[in-house]
Amino acid sequence: MRCLVARAYAADPPAQRLALALFDEEDDVAGVEGEKPMDGGFRGMLALHPCLPVGKSRRQLAWVLAAARELDAFFGRELPAAAASGYRWRGLTFRFFRSTSAPPLAPTPRRTPSAYAVGPRPAPKDAKDDIPFSLGWNVDGSLLTDEARVRETLFHELFHINDERHGDWSPKALSADYDAIVARCGAGNVACLRPYAPSATKVRGGTYYSFQPNNGETVREYAAELAVRWYDEQRAVLAGRPLPGGAAFKCGPPENARAWSALVQEFFGGADLVPPCRR
């Protein structure tokens, strides 16, 4: 496999060094997606085209490698060992692509989806680590504009893979509270949803990504955004920085606290460096 990676990137030596470092250090393979259509839900129909991250797209490979290294430091050295016991972040295949609108429309360049996870479903909680997992990765994704956003997008997509490894956990564990929030606020009422949204990410012209309709089973996206919020808050505590949004997510409405506790126990061995809430 290492020889195949080296050969694929032979025409771009800087990209080759990055791809080989990703393989050598993280056991990750930087390949390409196949040519195929994709039903993007609220994004519409798309066409995906294989695109090796070389030349001007090389920065995506550099950012992915930096994010992978940071995750190693985060789980391997900075958090209690139990935090990594139920979470997988290594041994991945990255399928790089670019996207356009799909026929019968003219092939207009698109920047969505930025990334997506591909894993076996259903996947038992005790699934072996040698089961292959892949991430589709857009070389021009709208969310993938700098190293920090790449790091958060990677964590979001990794959560989807881990969610499947845990028997598609999020719909079973979080749907009751999630559905109640949507019934109370409506999917498009941004002001009402604000206290419940784990991140500020919104769909252009729409609502918070964690509550965006026509996006698969949306509680899974809520759970992935919640995982990113956990990651960001732990990193903030470790670095001595203010928490994202200025307050702990778990200290908001009761639904937040229940979802936070369930996710931290299921995936991160109960590790939470954020101080308890003051009541």
C-alpha positions as CSV (number, residue, x, y, z in Angstrom):
1,M,0.0,0.0,0.0
2,R,2.8,2.4,0.8
3,C,4.3,1.9,-2.7
4,L,0.9,2.5,-4.3
5,V,0.5,5.8,-2.3
6,A,4.0,6.8,-3.4
7,R,3.3,6.0,-7.0
8,A,0.0,7.9,-7.0
9,Y,1.6,11.1,-5.8
10,A,4.9,10.8,-7.7
11,A,4.2,13.8,-9.9
12,D,3.9,16.1,-6.9
13,P,6.7,15.4,-4.5
14,P,5.4,17.8,-1.7
15,A,2.0,16.1,-1.8
16,Q,3.8,12.7,-1.9
17,R,5.6,13.5,1.3
18,L,2.4,14.5,3.0
19,A,0.5,11.4,1.8
20,L,3.3,9.1,3.0
21,A,3.5,10.8,6.4
22,L,-0.2,10.3,6.7
23,F,0.2,6.6,6.0
24,D,3.3,6.1,8.1
25,E,2.2,8.0,11.1
26,E,-1.6,7.4,11.2
27,D,-2.1,4.3,9.0
28,D,-4.4,6.5,6.9
29,V,-4.6,6.2,3.1
30,A,-5.1,9.3,0.9
31,G,-6.9,8.0,-2.1
32,V,-9.7,9.2,-4.4
33,E,-13.5,8.7,-4.5
34,G,-15.1,7.1,-7.5
35,E,-17.0,8.9,-10.2
36,K,-20.6,8.7,-9.1
37,P,-23.9,10.6,-8.5
38,M,-24.9,11.6,-5.0
39,D,-28.3,12.5,-3.6
40,G,-27.3,15.5,-1.4
41,G,-30.6,15.9,0.3
42,F,-31.2,19.6,0.8
43,R,-28.1,20.2,-1.4
44,G,-29.8,18.6,-4.4
45,M,-28.4,16.0,-6.8
46,L,-24.6,16.1,-7.2
47,A,-21.9,14.5,-9.2
48,L,-18.7,13.4,-7.5
49,H,-15.4,13.2,-9.4
50,P,-12.1,11.7,-8.3
51,C,-9.5,14.4,-7.5
52,L,-6.1,13.7,-6.1
53,P,-5.2,16.4,-3.6
54,V,-2.2,17.7,-5.5
55,G,-1.2,21.1,-6.8
56,K,-3.4,23.8,-5.5
57,S,-5.5,21.2,-3.7
58,R,-2.4,20.0,-1.7
59,R,-3.3,22.2,1.2
60,Q,-6.2,19.9,2.0
61,L,-3.8,17.0,2.5
62,A,-1.6,19.2,4.7
63,W,-4.5,20.2,6.9
64,V,-5.8,16.6,7.2
65,L,-2.3,15.5,8.3
66,A,-2.1,18.3,10.8
67,A,-5.5,17.4,12.2
68,A,-4.6,13.7,12.4
69,R,-1.5,14.6,14.4
70,E,-3.4,16.8,16.7
71,L,-5.9,14.1,17.4
72,D,-3.0,11.8,18.3
73,A,-1.7,14.3,20.8
74,F,-5.2,15.0,22.2
75,F,-6.2,11.4,22.8
76,G,-2.8,10.0,23.3
77,R,-1.2,12.4,25.7
78,E,-3.6,15.1,26.9
79,L,-6.7,13.2,28.0
80,P,-7.2,10.3,30.4
81,A,-6.6,7.0,28.6
82,A,-10.3,6.1,29.1
83,A,-11.3,8.9,26.7
84,A,-9.8,7.1,23.8
85,S,-11.1,3.6,24.7
86,G,-14.3,3.9,22.8
87,Y,-13.3,6.1,19.9
88,R,-11.5,5.5,16.7
89,W,-9.6,8.2,14.8
90,R,-6.8,6.2,13.0
91,G,-6.6,3.7,10.2
92,L,-8.9,5.6,7.7
93,T,-9.2,5.9,4.0
94,F,-9.6,9.4,2.7
95,R,-11.5,9.5,-0.6
96,F,-10.7,12.9,-2.2
97,F,-13.1,14.3,-4.7
98,R,-14.5,17.4,-6.3
99,S,-18.2,18.0,-6.9
100,T,-20.5,19.5,-9.5
101,S,-24.2,19.7,-10.2
102,A,-25.6,16.5,-11.6
103,P,-27.2,15.9,-15.0
104,P,-29.5,17.0,-16.6
105,L,-28.0,20.2,-15.2
106,A,-24.8,21.6,-16.6
107,P,-21.8,20.4,-14.6
108,T,-21.4,23.6,-12.5
109,P,-18.7,23.5,-9.8
110,R,-20.1,22.9,-6.3
111,R,-18.5,23.0,-2.9
112,T,-20.7,20.6,-1.1
113,P,-20.7,18.2,0.6
114,S,-17.4,19.2,2.4
115,A,-17.0,15.6,3.7
116,Y,-19.0,12.5,4.5
117,A,-18.4,9.3,6.4
118,V,-18.7,5.8,4.9
119,G,-18.8,2.8,7.2
120,P,-20.5,-0.5,7.6
121,R,-24.1,-0.5,8.8
122,P,-25.3,-1.9,11.0
123,A,-22.0,-2.1,13.0
124,P,-22.0,-3.9,16.3
125,K,-20.5,-2.1,19.4
126,D,-17.7,-4.7,19.5
127,A,-16.8,-4.3,15.8
128,K,-13.1,-5.1,15.2
129,D,-10.7,-2.3,14.5
130,D,-9.7,-3.9,11.2
131,I,-13.1,-3.1,9.6
132,P,-12.3,-0.4,6.9
133,F,-13.8,3.0,7.3
134,S,-13.6,5.8,4.8
135,L,-14.2,9.5,4.6
136,G,-15.2,11.3,1.4
137,W,-13.3,14.6,1.4
138,N,-14.0,17.5,-1.0
139,V,-10.8,19.2,-2.2
140,D,-12.8,22.5,-2.4
141,G,-15.3,22.0,0.4
142,S,-17.1,25.1,1.7
143,L,-16.2,24.2,5.3
144,L,-12.6,23.2,4.6
145,T,-11.1,26.7,4.4
146,D,-8.4,26.5,7.1
147,E,-6.7,24.1,9.5
148,A,-9.1,24.7,12.4
149,R,-12.2,24.1,10.3
150,V,-10.7,21.0,8.7
151,R,-9.9,19.7,12.2
152,E,-13.5,20.2,13.4
153,T,-15.0,18.7,10.2
154,L,-12.7,15.6,10.6
155,F,-13.9,15.2,14.2
156,H,-17.5,15.5,13.1
157,E,-17.2,12.8,10.4
158,L,-15.2,10.6,12.7
159,F,-18.1,10.7,15.1
160,H,-20.4,9.3,12.5
161,I,-18.1,6.4,12.0
162,N,-17.9,5.8,15.7
163,D,-21.6,6.2,16.1
164,E,-22.1,3.3,13.7
165,R,-19.5,1.2,15.5
166,H,-21.6,1.7,18.6
167,G,-24.7,0.2,17.0
168,D,-26.1,3.4,15.5
169,W,-26.2,4.9,19.0
170,S,-27.4,8.4,18.5
171,P,-31.0,7.8,17.2
172,K,-31.7,5.4,20.1
173,A,-30.1,7.6,22.8
174,L,-30.9,11.1,21.8
175,S,-34.1,11.1,19.7
176,A,-36.6,11.7,22.6
177,D,-35.1,15.0,23.6
178,Y,-34.1,16.0,20.1
179,D,-37.6,15.4,18.7
180,A,-39.1,17.3,21.6
181,I,-36.8,20.3,20.8
182,V,-37.8,20.3,17.1
183,A,-41.5,20.0,18.1
184,R,-41.2,22.9,20.4
185,C,-39.2,25.2,18.2
186,G,-39.6,24.0,14.6
187,A,-36.6,23.2,12.5
188,G,-36.3,26.7,11.2
189,N,-36.8,28.8,14.3
190,V,-33.1,29.9,14.8
191,A,-33.8,32.0,17.9
192,C,-35.7,29.2,19.6
193,L,-33.1,26.6,18.6
194,R,-30.0,28.7,19.6
195,P,-29.8,27.4,23.2
196,Y,-29.9,23.8,22.0
197,A,-27.5,24.0,19.0
198,P,-24.1,22.5,19.9
199,S,-22.4,24.7,17.3
200,A,-23.0,27.9,15.4
201,T,-22.7,26.2,12.0
202,K,-25.7,27.1,9.8
203,V,-26.8,26.1,6.4
204,R,-26.7,29.1,4.1
205,G,-30.2,30.5,4.0
206,G,-31.4,27.9,6.5
207,T,-31.1,26.9,10.1
208,Y,-28.4,25.3,12.4
209,Y,-26.8,22.4,10.7
210,S,-27.7,20.2,13.6
211,F,-31.4,20.8,12.9
212,Q,-31.4,21.1,9.1
213,P,-34.3,19.2,7.5
214,N,-33.8,16.8,4.6
215,N,-30.3,15.8,5.8
216,G,-30.8,12.1,6.6
217,E,-31.7,11.2,10.2
218,T,-30.9,14.6,11.6
219,V,-30.3,13.5,15.2
220,R,-27.1,11.9,13.9
221,E,-25.9,15.3,12.8
222,Y,-26.9,16.8,16.1
223,A,-24.9,14.1,17.9
224,A,-21.8,14.7,15.6
225,E,-22.0,18.5,16.3
226,L,-22.3,17.7,20.0
227,A,-19.1,15.6,19.8
228,V,-17.3,18.5,18.2
229,R,-18.5,20.8,21.0
230,W,-17.1,18.3,23.5
231,Y,-13.8,18.2,21.6
232,D,-13.6,22.0,21.4
233,E,-14.5,22.5,25.1
234,Q,-11.8,20.0,26.2
235,R,-9.2,21.7,24.0
236,A,-10.2,25.1,25.5
237,V,-9.7,23.8,29.0
238,L,-6.4,22.2,28.2
239,A,-5.2,25.5,26.6
240,G,-6.6,27.7,29.4
241,R,-8.9,29.5,26.9
242,P,-12.5,30.6,27.3
243,L,-15.0,28.0,26.3
244,P,-16.6,28.3,22.9
245,G,-19.6,30.5,23.0
246,G,-18.5,31.7,26.5
247,A,-20.3,28.9,28.4
248,A,-20.4,25.2,28.8
249,F,-23.0,23.5,26.6
250,K,-24.0,21.1,29.4
251,C,-24.9,24.1,31.6
252,G,-27.7,25.2,29.2
253,P,-31.2,23.7,29.1
254,P,-31.7,20.3,30.7
255,E,-31.8,18.6,27.3
256,N,-28.2,19.7,26.8
257,A,-27.0,18.2,30.0
258,R,-28.7,14.9,29.3
259,A,-27.3,14.6,25.8
260,W,-23.8,15.7,26.9
261,S,-23.7,13.2,29.7
262,A,-24.9,10.3,27.5
263,L,-22.4,11.0,24.8
264,V,-19.4,11.5,27.1
265,Q,-20.1,8.2,28.9
266,E,-20.7,6.3,25.7
267,F,-17.8,7.5,23.6
268,F,-15.2,9.2,25.8
269,G,-15.0,7.1,29.0
270,G,-16.7,9.8,31.0
271,A,-13.8,12.2,30.4
272,D,-14.9,15.8,30.8
273,L,-12.4,18.5,31.9
274,V,-15.1,21.2,32.0
275,P,-15.9,22.2,35.6
276,P,-19.4,21.2,36.9
277,C,-22.2,23.7,36.4
278,R,-23.1,26.1,39.1
279,R,-26.8,25.8,40.0
